[in-house]
Amino acid sequence: MNERPFKTYNQQLKILRKKGLVIKDGAKAKRILERENYYCISNGYKEPFLIDSSTNDDVYKKGCSFDEVYQLFCLDRELKNLFLPEIIKFESFMKSQIAYYFHESHPDKNSFLVFENYSSDPQKAKNILDVIASLSTKISKQKNNAVTYYIQKYQHCPLWVLVNFLTFGNISKLYRVCDRTVRLNIAKEFSKHYTLQYNVKIQISPEMLDECLGCMSIYRNLCAHDERLYNYKGRFKERALSSALQTKLLSQKNLFSVLILLKLFSRKKDYRKFLRNYQSIFTKYQDKFNTIDIDDIKVIAGYDEDWINGHIK
């Protein structure tokens, strides 16, 4: 297949018009394409507006406008701006817990670089070596920050300093190979947090936490890199989490599943505010579409009014 040739903004708009997309204000549409990528808008958000999204022949529904597609793009960006801070709060919470409980069990200098301080499961040996190598690399690449300060002054860098420079993916992999005691202590801490916030006793297992970390890491990256979010479906083992949270909604593994999982790690008042903001985004855009309905987008995202109403009060 030949690579598609470069197209000017005017040529891009011409292609969209040929596919049936109504562009009333060409100058405005061109300015949007100058700020946002043609591929992101036209390819990323076209599906709900196509007559048949299962074919390669993109034909838009009669009367569909460029502005409608752009409005879905804007709605999705607002969702990303809403979810990212909440996921980062969980990330920070997790970093704090790993640093605390790992050092509690292994207080020696550079203990996180010692193979024996991790899981005794032989099947995790390679992953442990990979984690140690990645932590060592992280340290060596730091310049003029807290890591280098500690190394210069104390000849080592404690994990509670290093975690601030680790990615969510790094943290997820680190937790998976921690020894059983560290893993259990962290999971118990999250269970205790949930009970205190919601007055409901829950038992979050290390394996459940693994699934949350893997899921949140992916969605964090989608938000941070401005990729399409509203219709993304993740992959995680939800059975135990569904039982703990007493909901079947996690089986959809969509954006609303992430919203539900965030309850496990959020303060009650923060979660209520998060839900209200989530609800208000869809309310804001309910009159922005003509050829589709806001309910169509809600279905794709997994929006569940009953869950929201049951937790927003």
C-alpha positions as CSV (number, residue, x, y, z in Angstrom):
1,M,0.0,0.0,0.0
2,N,1.4,3.4,-1.0
3,E,1.9,6.0,1.6
4,R,-0.6,8.8,1.4
5,P,0.9,12.0,0.1
6,F,1.1,15.3,1.9
7,K,-2.1,17.4,1.8
8,T,-2.5,21.1,2.5
9,Y,-5.2,22.3,4.9
10,N,-7.4,23.3,2.0
11,Q,-6.9,19.9,0.4
12,Q,-7.8,18.2,3.7
13,L,-11.0,20.2,3.9
14,K,-11.8,19.2,0.3
15,I,-11.4,15.5,1.2
16,L,-13.8,15.9,4.1
17,R,-16.4,17.6,1.9
18,K,-16.2,14.8,-0.6
19,K,-17.0,12.4,2.2
20,G,-20.2,14.3,2.9
21,L,-19.1,16.4,5.8
22,V,-20.7,19.9,5.8
23,I,-18.1,22.7,6.4
24,K,-20.0,26.0,6.6
25,D,-17.0,28.1,7.7
26,G,-13.9,27.0,5.8
27,A,-11.7,29.6,7.5
28,K,-12.7,28.5,11.0
29,A,-12.2,24.8,10.1
30,K,-8.8,25.5,8.7
31,R,-7.8,27.3,11.9
32,I,-8.9,24.3,13.9
33,L,-6.8,22.0,11.7
34,E,-3.8,24.3,12.2
35,R,-4.1,23.8,16.0
36,E,-5.2,20.2,16.1
37,N,-4.1,17.3,13.8
38,Y,-6.3,16.4,10.8
39,Y,-5.8,12.7,11.7
40,C,-6.8,13.3,15.3
41,I,-10.1,15.0,14.4
42,S,-11.2,13.3,11.2
43,N,-10.0,9.7,11.9
44,G,-10.1,9.8,15.7
45,Y,-13.7,11.0,16.1
46,K,-15.5,10.2,12.9
47,E,-17.1,6.8,13.8
48,P,-20.3,7.9,15.5
49,F,-21.0,10.2,12.5
50,L,-20.5,7.7,9.7
51,I,-23.3,5.9,7.9
52,D,-21.4,2.6,8.2
53,S,-18.2,2.6,10.3
54,S,-17.4,-1.0,9.4
55,T,-16.3,-0.1,5.9
56,N,-13.2,1.8,4.7
57,D,-15.4,4.1,2.6
58,D,-16.0,6.9,5.0
59,V,-19.4,8.5,4.2
60,Y,-20.8,10.9,6.8
61,K,-24.4,10.9,7.8
62,K,-26.5,13.4,5.9
63,G,-26.2,16.9,7.4
64,C,-23.2,16.0,9.6
65,S,-20.9,19.0,10.0
66,F,-17.3,19.5,10.8
67,D,-18.3,21.4,13.9
68,E,-20.1,18.3,15.2
69,V,-17.0,16.2,14.9
70,Y,-14.9,18.9,16.5
71,Q,-17.4,19.1,19.4
72,L,-16.9,15.4,20.1
73,F,-13.1,16.1,20.0
74,C,-13.6,18.9,22.6
75,L,-15.8,16.8,24.8
76,D,-13.2,14.1,24.9
77,R,-10.5,16.6,25.7
78,E,-12.6,17.8,28.7
79,L,-12.9,14.2,29.8
80,K,-9.1,13.8,29.6
81,N,-8.6,17.0,31.6
82,L,-11.0,15.7,34.2
83,F,-9.6,12.2,34.6
84,L,-5.9,12.9,34.5
85,P,-5.7,14.8,37.8
86,E,-7.7,12.0,39.5
87,I,-5.5,9.3,38.2
88,I,-2.4,11.3,39.2
89,K,-3.7,11.5,42.7
90,F,-3.9,7.7,42.8
91,E,-0.4,7.5,41.3
92,S,0.9,9.8,44.0
93,F,-0.9,7.7,46.7
94,M,0.7,4.6,45.3
95,K,4.2,6.0,45.1
96,S,3.9,7.1,48.8
97,Q,2.8,3.7,49.9
98,I,5.5,1.8,48.0
99,A,8.2,4.0,49.3
100,Y,7.0,3.7,52.9
101,Y,6.4,0.0,53.1
102,F,9.4,-1.1,51.0
103,H,11.7,0.9,53.3
104,E,9.9,-0.4,56.3
105,S,10.7,-3.9,55.3
106,H,14.1,-3.2,53.8
107,P,15.6,-0.1,55.5
108,D,19.2,-0.6,54.3
109,K,20.7,1.8,51.8
110,N,20.0,0.9,48.2
111,S,17.8,-1.9,49.3
112,F,15.6,-1.5,46.2
113,L,18.6,-2.5,44.1
114,V,19.0,-5.9,45.9
115,F,17.5,-8.9,44.2
116,E,16.8,-10.8,47.4
117,N,14.5,-7.9,48.7
118,Y,11.9,-8.8,46.1
119,S,9.5,-11.6,45.5
120,S,10.8,-15.2,46.0
121,D,8.6,-16.4,43.2
122,P,11.1,-17.8,40.6
123,Q,8.7,-17.0,37.8
124,K,9.2,-13.3,38.6
125,A,13.0,-13.4,38.5
126,K,13.4,-11.8,35.1
127,N,10.9,-9.1,35.9
128,I,12.8,-8.4,39.2
129,L,16.0,-8.0,37.2
130,D,14.3,-5.7,34.7
131,V,12.8,-3.5,37.5
132,I,16.2,-3.2,39.3
133,A,17.9,-2.3,36.0
134,S,15.2,0.3,35.3
135,L,15.6,1.9,38.7
136,S,19.4,2.0,38.4
137,T,19.0,3.6,34.9
138,K,16.6,6.2,36.3
139,I,19.2,7.1,39.0
140,S,22.0,7.4,36.5
141,K,20.0,9.7,34.2
142,Q,19.1,12.3,36.8
143,K,20.8,15.7,36.7
144,N,20.6,18.6,39.1
145,N,17.7,17.4,41.2
146,A,16.9,15.7,44.5
147,V,18.3,12.4,43.3
148,T,21.7,13.8,42.5
149,Y,21.7,15.9,45.7
150,Y,21.2,12.8,47.9
151,I,23.8,10.8,46.0
152,Q,26.4,13.6,46.3
153,K,25.6,14.2,50.0
154,Y,24.8,10.7,51.3
155,Q,26.2,8.4,48.5
156,H,22.8,6.8,47.9
157,C,19.3,7.8,46.9
158,P,16.4,6.5,49.1
159,L,13.3,5.1,47.3
160,W,11.1,7.7,48.8
161,V,13.0,10.3,46.7
162,L,13.4,8.2,43.6
163,V,9.7,7.4,43.3
164,N,9.0,11.0,42.3
165,F,10.9,10.4,39.1
166,L,9.3,7.1,38.2
167,T,6.5,6.7,35.7
168,F,3.2,5.1,36.6
169,G,4.3,2.1,34.5
170,N,7.5,1.9,36.6
171,I,5.5,1.9,39.8
172,S,3.1,-0.8,38.5
173,K,6.0,-3.1,37.6
174,L,7.7,-2.4,40.9
175,Y,4.7,-3.3,42.9
176,R,4.2,-6.6,41.0
177,V,7.6,-7.9,42.1
178,C,7.7,-6.6,45.7
179,D,7.8,-9.4,48.3
180,R,4.5,-10.6,49.7
181,T,4.7,-8.6,52.9
182,V,5.2,-5.3,51.1
183,R,2.4,-6.1,48.7
184,L,0.0,-7.1,51.4
185,N,0.8,-4.0,53.6
186,I,0.1,-1.7,50.7
187,A,-3.2,-3.4,49.8
188,K,-4.3,-3.3,53.4
189,E,-3.6,0.4,53.5
190,F,-5.8,1.0,50.5
191,S,-8.5,-1.2,52.1
192,K,-8.3,0.8,55.3
193,H,-8.5,4.1,53.3
194,Y,-11.7,3.0,51.6
195,T,-13.3,1.9,54.8
196,L,-12.6,5.2,56.5
197,Q,-13.9,7.2,53.5
198,Y,-17.1,5.2,52.8
199,N,-17.8,3.4,56.1
200,V,-17.9,0.1,54.1
201,K,-15.5,-2.7,54.9
202,I,-13.6,-3.9,51.9
203,Q,-10.7,-6.1,51.2
204,I,-8.4,-5.1,48.3
205,S,-6.0,-7.8,47.5
206,P,-2.5,-7.3,45.9
207,E,-3.8,-8.9,42.8
208,M,-6.7,-6.5,42.6
209,L,-4.3,-3.7,43.0
210,D,-2.2,-5.1,40.2
211,E,-5.2,-4.9,37.9
212,C,-6.0,-1.3,38.9
213,L,-2.4,-0.2,38.4
214,G,-2.2,-1.7,34.9
215,C,-5.5,-0.2,33.9
216,M,-4.8,3.3,35.3
217,S,-1.4,3.4,33.8
218,I,-2.9,2.9,30.3
219,Y,-5.6,5.5,30.8
220,R,-3.1,8.0,32.3
221,N,-1.1,7.8,29.1
222,L,-4.1,8.3,26.9
223,C,-4.9,11.4,28.9
224,A,-1.4,12.7,29.0
225,H,-0.7,12.2,25.3
226,D,-4.1,13.6,24.2
227,E,-5.2,10.3,22.6
228,R,-8.9,9.4,22.2
229,L,-10.4,8.5,25.5
230,Y,-14.2,8.3,25.5
231,N,-14.5,5.0,23.6
232,Y,-11.3,3.3,24.7
233,K,-11.7,-0.2,26.3
234,G,-9.1,-1.5,28.6
235,R,-8.1,-5.0,29.6
236,F,-8.1,-6.1,33.2
237,K,-9.5,-8.9,35.3
238,E,-12.5,-7.4,36.9
239,R,-14.3,-10.2,38.7
240,A,-12.8,-9.7,42.2
241,L,-13.1,-5.9,41.8
242,S,-16.7,-6.2,40.7
243,S,-17.4,-8.3,43.8
244,A,-15.7,-5.9,46.1
245,L,-17.5,-2.8,44.7
246,Q,-20.8,-4.7,44.2
247,T,-21.3,-3.7,40.6
248,K,-21.4,-5.5,37.2
249,L,-20.5,-2.3,35.4
250,L,-16.8,-3.1,35.4
251,S,-17.3,-6.0,33.0
252,Q,-17.7,-3.4,30.2
253,K,-14.0,-2.3,30.8
254,N,-14.7,1.1,29.4
255,L,-14.1,4.7,30.6
256,F,-16.9,4.4,33.1
257,S,-15.1,1.4,34.6
258,V,-12.1,3.7,35.3
259,L,-14.5,6.2,36.9
260,I,-15.7,3.4,39.2
261,L,-12.3,2.1,40.1
262,L,-11.2,5.6,41.1
263,K,-13.6,5.4,44.0
264,L,-11.3,2.9,45.6
265,F,-8.5,5.5,45.9
266,S,-10.4,8.8,46.2
267,R,-11.6,10.7,49.2
268,K,-15.3,10.7,49.4
269,K,-15.7,14.5,48.9
270,D,-13.3,14.5,46.0
271,Y,-15.1,11.6,44.4
272,R,-18.4,13.4,44.6
273,K,-16.9,16.5,43.0
274,F,-15.4,14.3,40.3
275,L,-18.8,12.8,39.5
276,R,-20.5,16.1,39.4
277,N,-17.9,17.4,37.0
278,Y,-18.2,14.3,34.8
279,Q,-21.9,14.8,34.7
280,S,-21.6,18.4,33.8
281,I,-19.4,17.7,30.8
282,F,-22.1,15.6,29.2
283,T,-24.8,18.2,30.1
284,K,-22.7,20.9,28.5
285,Y,-22.5,19.1,25.2
286,Q,-26.1,17.7,25.1
287,D,-27.2,20.3,22.5
288,K,-24.0,20.3,20.4
289,F,-24.9,17.5,18.1
290,N,-27.5,17.2,15.3
291,T,-26.9,13.9,13.5
292,I,-26.2,11.9,16.7
293,D,-27.5,12.3,20.2
294,I,-25.5,12.8,23.4
295,D,-27.0,9.5,24.6
296,D,-25.1,7.8,21.8
297,I,-21.8,9.1,23.3
298,K,-22.9,8.2,26.8
299,V,-23.5,4.6,25.7
300,I,-20.1,4.3,24.1
301,A,-18.4,5.8,27.2
302,G,-20.5,3.5,29.5
303,Y,-22.2,6.4,31.3
304,D,-24.5,5.1,34.0
305,E,-26.9,7.5,35.6
306,D,-27.8,5.2,38.4
307,W,-24.2,4.8,39.6
308,I,-23.7,8.6,39.5
309,N,-26.9,9.4,41.4
310,G,-26.1,6.7,43.9
311,H,-22.7,8.2,44.8
312,I,-23.1,11.9,44.1
313,K,-25.3,12.6,47.2
